Amino acid sequence: MALSLTSSETDKSILRNYLKFCPQPDDAVQVMYVWIDGTGEGLRAKTKTLDFEPKAAEECPVWNFDGSSTYQAEGSNSDIYLYPARLFKDPFRGGKNKLLLCETYKYNKKPTDSNKRWSCKTVMDKGAQSVPWFGIEQEYTLLAQDGHPYGWPKNGYPGPQGPYYCGVGANKVYGRDVVEAHYRACLYAGVKIAGENAEVMPAQWEFQVGPCEGIEMGDHLWMARFILHRVAEDFGIIVTLDPKPMPGDWNGAGAHTNFSTKPMRDEGGIKVIEDAIERLSKNHQKHIRMYDPKDGQDNRRRLTGLHETSSFDDFSAGVANRGCSIRIPRQVGEDGKGYLEDRRPASNCDPYIVTELLVRTCVLNEE
């Protein structure tokens, strides 16, 4: 019986021979177009050869793909347009090659249902005077090919949570090679990655992206996610952004979102932060439904009030309290200015939706 091989099980030295002995022509640049598919969670990519090195996204041509194979169109009218949005260096091919994040548009030039960037950009432009800054803490879990958490015993469980968070040692952290490769690849690409750490559940990790202003937040986090999946592919490891990948007494995964405006960062900004929290409390149900791609059902599994989470149904806020919906960091409380942390977004949230909602509620004062 022929066995299928994962990418990591192919002999990479064979690929290296082609890359070594078949140099890339000077007038050929590989641009990998990256987009969000119809699930609102999955990422897709394909490559186009250009005869010049683009310096900005708008220099790249509009392209298209078969939307009937990505849950974005019917087969009878399947062409979906790829509109270039943000350009990054390609850490996989190197050289002049690029990664290009794109928006998706239908045949009539209207955004697809999964294109949340266009709406986010409109809102960010309206709120630009407030200079909104974001930083998102992206948690994720590494899985083996069988879907079991990477490094966990196949017929049991590791020891209880406690020694794994920011842990060191082969019996405490699993998959660090993926994490280190991802970090370096993001830095090379130009993604605004700010850090990483092992999380509370073994095989669970976190990286942080930011600070980013406005639409940058969604762009950089989506590209960081793409690079993570692509790096893990080389190791034969699966990345899941499921907010509760393991039931029971194990931490879930979130995308805690740090948010501030210029008035929040100025002297006396704590009052602006408190006013924003009051508006967030009045819009809790609206936000919580939009903070995962399944109308809140993914987050309901995670936000139980246990494992450093708030209640799904009830809004709360507090200083240095990780069991609240909104946390005011202790240093912010002492300084009287700074930012707030929205701990409700799920790990598989769309950052365009999350950041748009925060600006709509806290800056534009929409109900």
Phi, psi and omega per residue, in radians:
M1 nan 2.295 3.109
A2 -1.353 2.337 3.129
L3 -1.786 2.376 3.093
S4 -1.355 2.522 -3.131
L5 -1.884 2.503 2.976
T6 -1.373 2.909 -3.130
S7 -0.973 -0.692 -3.069
S8 -1.245 -0.308 -3.116
E9 -1.571 -0.088 2.989
T10 -1.379 2.750 -3.084
D11 -1.418 1.833 -3.076
K12 -1.161 -0.372 3.133
S13 -1.155 -0.504 3.087
I14 -1.160 -0.786 3.081
L15 -1.050 -0.747 -3.119
R16 -1.054 -0.576 3.093
N17 -1.079 -0.757 3.113
Y18 -1.117 -0.752 -3.123
L19 -1.159 -0.579 -3.112
K20 -1.334 -0.781 -3.004
F21 -1.674 -0.062 3.083
C22 -2.135 1.294 -3.077
P23 -1.056 2.578 -3.131
Q24 -1.317 2.271 3.128
P25 -1.062 2.620 -3.113
D26 -1.110 -0.504 -3.083
D27 -1.719 0.386 3.116
A28 -2.253 2.116 3.105
V29 -2.118 2.245 3.109
Q30 -1.579 2.107 3.118
V31 -2.010 2.017 3.125
M32 -1.583 1.976 3.106
Y33 -1.418 2.210 -3.072
V34 -2.084 2.354 3.117
W35 -2.569 2.848 3.100
I36 -1.559 2.297 -3.089
D37 -1.500 -3.024 -3.025
G38 -1.196 -0.248 3.085
T39 -1.305 -0.321 -3.050
G40 1.380 0.021 -3.142
E41 -2.192 -0.680 -3.069
G42 -1.340 2.679 3.088
L43 -2.057 2.492 3.112
R44 -2.213 2.824 -3.128
A45 -2.767 2.573 2.959
K46 -2.650 2.799 -2.947
T47 -1.983 2.467 3.097
K48 -2.173 2.423 3.065
T49 -1.562 2.221 3.036
L50 -1.943 2.699 -3.137
D51 -1.693 0.312 3.077
F52 -2.647 2.861 3.094
E53 -1.647 1.947 3.129
P54 -1.235 2.447 3.120
K55 -1.773 -0.233 3.138
A56 -2.626 2.736 -3.075
A57 -1.010 -0.695 -3.060
E58 -1.181 -0.214 3.071
E59 -1.386 -0.252 -3.106
C60 -1.511 2.518 -3.116
P61 -1.276 2.629 2.958
V62 -1.128 2.458 -3.119
W63 -2.257 -3.028 3.109
N64 -2.619 2.963 3.126
F65 -2.692 3.029 -3.129
D66 -1.472 1.685 -3.104
G67 -1.190 -0.300 3.123
S68 -1.246 -0.263 3.124
S69 -1.763 0.071 3.141
T70 -2.249 0.318 3.141
Y71 1.139 0.535 -3.067
Q72 -2.175 -0.004 3.136
A73 -2.882 2.860 3.028
E74 -1.489 2.675 -3.118
G75 -1.077 -0.493 -3.105
S76 -1.337 -0.244 3.129
N77 -2.631 1.212 -2.820
S78 -1.701 -0.193 -3.078
D79 -1.203 2.195 3.044
I80 -2.056 2.374 -3.115
Y81 -1.507 2.518 3.033
L82 -1.888 1.957 3.115
Y83 -1.725 2.068 -3.140
P84 -0.998 2.390 -3.097
A85 -2.157 -0.830 -3.139
R86 -2.639 2.409 -3.043
L87 -1.825 2.401 3.076
F88 -2.300 2.758 3.002
K89 -1.256 2.623 -3.106
D90 -1.638 1.920 -3.116
P91 -1.373 -0.127 -3.108
F92 -1.650 -0.696 3.129
R93 -1.721 -0.409 3.109
G94 1.179 -2.871 3.115
G95 1.038 -2.407 -3.117
K96 -1.507 -0.004 -3.038
N97 -1.254 2.715 -2.970
K98 -2.322 2.739 2.869
L99 -1.888 2.328 -3.055
L100 -2.183 1.916 3.067
L101 -1.344 2.345 -3.036
C102 -2.225 2.708 2.912
E103 -1.649 2.687 3.139
T104 -1.936 2.361 -3.125
Y105 -2.305 2.525 -3.124
K106 -1.355 3.098 -3.105
Y107 -0.988 -0.521 -3.112
N108 -1.608 0.228 3.098
K109 1.191 0.322 3.007
K110 -1.676 2.596 -3.091
P111 -1.104 2.520 3.049
T112 -1.180 2.873 -3.124
D113 -1.061 -0.537 -3.108
S114 -1.556 -0.018 3.095
N115 -1.517 1.613 3.132
K116 -1.628 -0.098 -3.101
R117 -1.183 -0.694 -3.055
W118 -1.058 -0.736 3.128
S119 -1.202 -0.741 3.125
C120 -1.038 -0.769 -3.132
K121 -1.071 -0.699 3.119
T122 -1.070 -0.783 -3.132
V123 -1.181 -0.727 3.132
M124 -1.095 -0.647 3.089
D125 -1.125 -0.699 3.119
K126 -1.141 -0.622 -3.091
G127 -1.718 0.238 -3.014
A128 -1.064 -0.536 -3.089
Q129 -1.117 -0.426 3.131
S130 -1.430 -0.141 -3.140
V131 0.898 1.167 -3.107
P132 -1.280 2.236 3.075
W133 -1.937 2.532 3.121
F134 -2.362 2.667 2.941
G135 -2.537 2.233 -3.085
I136 -2.035 2.348 3.109
E137 -1.725 1.760 -3.036
Q138 -1.574 1.916 3.061
E139 -1.616 2.601 3.139
Y140 -2.740 2.918 -3.122
T141 -2.229 2.412 3.087
L142 -1.608 2.342 -3.130
L143 -2.128 2.590 2.966
A144 -1.309 3.018 -3.099
Q145 -1.076 -0.402 3.126
D146 -1.506 0.061 3.110
G147 1.516 -0.001 3.111
H148 -1.501 2.509 3.121
P149 -0.906 2.350 -3.051
Y150 -1.087 2.232 3.112
G151 1.558 -0.172 3.127
W152 -1.325 2.619 3.037
P153 -1.009 2.423 -3.072
K154 -1.209 -0.465 -3.102
N155 -2.068 0.515 -3.130
G156 -3.017 -2.663 -3.078
Y157 -2.333 2.692 3.003
P158 -1.259 3.080 3.106
G159 -1.109 2.871 -3.100
P160 -0.995 2.750 3.098
Q161 -1.049 2.593 -3.134
G162 2.665 -0.978 -3.067
P163 -1.561 0.008 -2.947
Y164 -1.621 -0.565 -3.086
Y165 -1.072 2.124 -3.083
C166 0.948 0.530 -3.058
G167 -1.326 2.884 3.097
V168 -2.394 2.335 3.125
G169 2.143 2.580 -3.052
A170 -1.134 -0.350 3.110
N171 -1.643 0.102 -3.098
K172 -2.180 -0.502 -3.132
V173 -2.255 2.492 -3.101
Y174 -2.252 2.186 3.045
G175 1.628 0.416 -3.089
R176 -1.063 -0.537 3.139
D177 -1.014 -0.707 3.100
V178 -1.083 -0.762 -3.098
V179 -1.107 -0.810 -3.123
E180 -1.153 -0.730 3.121
A181 -1.117 -0.713 3.125
H182 -1.111 -0.777 -3.129
Y183 -1.019 -0.870 -3.096
R184 -1.152 -0.673 3.138
A185 -1.123 -0.685 3.107
C186 -1.138 -0.757 3.112
L187 -1.044 -0.772 3.134
Y188 -1.095 -0.747 -3.073
A189 -1.182 -0.426 -3.064
G190 1.730 0.184 3.041
V191 -1.224 2.413 -3.100
K192 -1.417 1.075 3.113
I193 -1.382 2.364 -3.013
A194 -1.918 -0.291 -3.115
G195 2.972 3.123 3.084
E196 -2.722 2.802 3.044
N197 -2.858 2.713 2.997
A198 -1.252 2.531 -3.088
E199 -1.790 -3.038 -2.960
V200 -1.182 -0.690 3.104
M201 -1.542 2.358 3.103
P202 -1.067 2.437 -3.054
A203 1.392 0.059 3.070
Q204 -1.809 2.373 -3.104
W205 -2.328 2.971 3.083
E206 -2.485 2.465 2.889
F207 -2.214 2.705 -3.115
Q208 -2.033 2.433 3.086
V209 -2.156 2.275 3.119
G210 2.367 3.126 -0.015
P211 -1.242 2.500 3.105
C212 -2.231 2.523 3.128
E213 -1.753 2.243 3.027
G214 1.013 -2.251 -3.035
I215 -1.134 -0.351 3.110
E216 -0.936 -0.612 -3.037
M217 -1.052 -0.894 3.139
G218 -1.125 -0.715 -3.121
D219 -1.062 -0.848 -3.059
H220 -1.263 -0.608 3.130
L221 -1.236 -0.728 3.119
W222 -1.090 -0.703 3.119
M223 -1.209 -0.625 3.074
A224 -1.097 -0.667 3.077
R225 -1.128 -0.774 3.123
F226 -1.030 -0.818 -3.128
I227 -1.094 -0.652 3.115
L228 -1.086 -0.859 3.128
H229 -1.065 -0.700 -3.108
R230 -1.205 -0.689 3.081
V231 -1.132 -0.835 -3.111
A232 -1.070 -0.589 3.080
E233 -0.979 -0.732 3.140
D234 -1.128 -0.482 3.133
F235 -1.604 -0.033 -3.097
G236 1.228 0.470 -3.108
I237 -2.024 2.525 3.138
I238 -1.719 2.433 3.032
V239 -1.844 2.261 3.023
T240 -2.074 2.424 3.035
L241 -1.810 0.312 3.101
D242 -1.004 2.270 -3.095
P243 -1.187 -0.326 3.110
K244 -2.526 1.288 -3.030
P245 -1.202 -0.450 3.122
M246 -2.210 2.078 3.102
P247 -1.197 2.864 3.097
G248 1.684 -2.692 -2.996
D249 -1.471 0.988 3.120
W250 -2.308 2.475 3.131
N251 -1.109 2.557 3.002
G252 -1.507 -2.940 -3.100
A253 -2.238 2.330 -3.117
G254 -2.178 -3.080 3.027
A255 -2.366 1.146 -3.102
H256 -0.926 2.265 -3.004
T257 -2.002 2.027 3.104
N258 -1.593 2.313 -2.965
F259 -2.459 2.390 3.031
S260 -2.640 2.802 2.978
T261 -2.127 2.952 3.136
K262 -1.012 -0.763 3.094
P263 -1.070 -0.540 3.082
M264 -1.208 -0.587 -3.097
R265 -1.452 -0.292 3.133
D266 -1.360 2.911 3.099
E267 -0.962 2.363 -3.115
G268 1.371 0.189 -3.073
G269 -1.139 -0.262 -3.123
I270 -1.060 -0.559 3.115
K271 -1.160 -0.681 3.101
V272 -1.156 -0.679 3.099
I273 -1.101 -0.780 -3.140
E274 -1.125 -0.673 3.088
D275 -1.118 -0.696 3.118
A276 -1.130 -0.706 3.122
I277 -1.118 -0.654 3.099
E278 -1.089 -0.729 3.111
R279 -1.188 -0.654 3.095
L280 -1.109 -0.644 3.141
S281 -1.109 -0.614 -3.127
K282 -1.322 -0.280 -3.108
N283 -2.044 0.438 -3.041
H284 -1.020 -0.849 -3.077
Q285 -1.134 -0.646 3.105
K286 -1.092 -0.805 -3.114
H287 -1.189 -0.804 -3.016
I288 -1.105 -0.547 3.106
R289 -1.236 -0.458 -3.069
M290 -1.705 -0.045 -3.040
Y291 -1.545 0.129 2.892
D292 -2.587 2.858 -3.030
P293 -1.367 0.041 -3.100
K294 -2.096 0.682 3.041
D295 1.025 0.581 3.069
G296 1.673 -0.198 -3.057
Q297 -1.216 -0.583 3.056
D298 -1.144 -0.754 -3.109
N299 -1.206 -0.492 3.138
R300 -1.087 -0.559 3.086
R301 -1.208 -0.461 -3.049
R302 -1.671 -0.764 -3.034
L303 -1.516 1.425 -3.082
T304 -1.837 -0.121 -3.006
G305 1.583 -0.093 3.077
L306 -1.932 2.971 3.065
H307 0.947 0.839 3.072
E308 1.099 0.642 3.091
T309 -2.210 2.785 3.026
S310 -1.557 3.090 3.062
S311 -1.350 2.467 3.117
F312 -1.075 -0.710 -3.003
D313 -1.522 -0.462 -3.012
D314 -1.917 2.421 3.112
F315 -1.594 2.486 3.090
S316 -2.636 2.768 3.116
A317 -2.614 2.642 3.141
G318 -3.036 2.868 3.119
V319 -1.464 2.190 3.060
A320 1.032 0.401 -3.100
N321 -1.839 1.925 -3.120
R322 -1.428 0.035 3.050
G323 -1.728 0.203 -3.117
C324 -1.797 2.817 3.024
S325 -1.154 -0.815 -3.141
I326 -2.124 2.183 3.111
R327 -1.886 2.301 2.938
I328 -1.690 1.992 -3.141
P329 -0.989 2.546 -3.072
R330 -0.992 -0.713 -3.129
Q331 -1.095 -0.617 3.100
V332 -1.130 -0.735 3.106
G333 -1.070 -0.675 3.141
E334 -1.278 -0.682 -3.108
D335 -1.360 -0.407 -3.097
G336 1.317 0.368 3.120
K337 -2.920 2.887 3.093
G338 2.420 -2.010 -2.998
Y339 -2.642 2.978 3.033
L340 -2.089 2.771 3.089
E341 -2.055 2.041 3.056
D342 -1.559 1.931 -3.038
R343 -1.611 0.100 -3.051
R344 -1.477 -0.571 -3.081
P345 -0.984 2.367 3.113
A346 -1.332 2.818 -3.124
S347 -1.080 -0.470 -3.133
N348 -1.743 0.360 3.116
C349 -1.158 2.830 2.980
D350 -1.632 1.989 -3.083
P351 -1.099 -0.415 3.057
Y352 -1.119 -0.733 -3.139
I353 -1.175 -0.808 -3.087
V354 -1.071 -0.860 -3.095
T355 -1.211 -0.617 3.079
E356 -1.083 -0.785 -3.135
L357 -1.096 -0.724 -3.136
L358 -1.077 -0.706 3.125
V359 -1.256 -0.720 3.102
R360 -1.011 -0.784 -3.058
T361 -1.370 -0.784 -2.975
C362 -1.621 -0.388 -3.100
V363 -1.916 -0.863 -3.091
L364 -1.523 -0.107 3.078
N365 1.008 0.651 3.075
E366 -1.439 2.548 3.106
E367 -1.641 nan nan
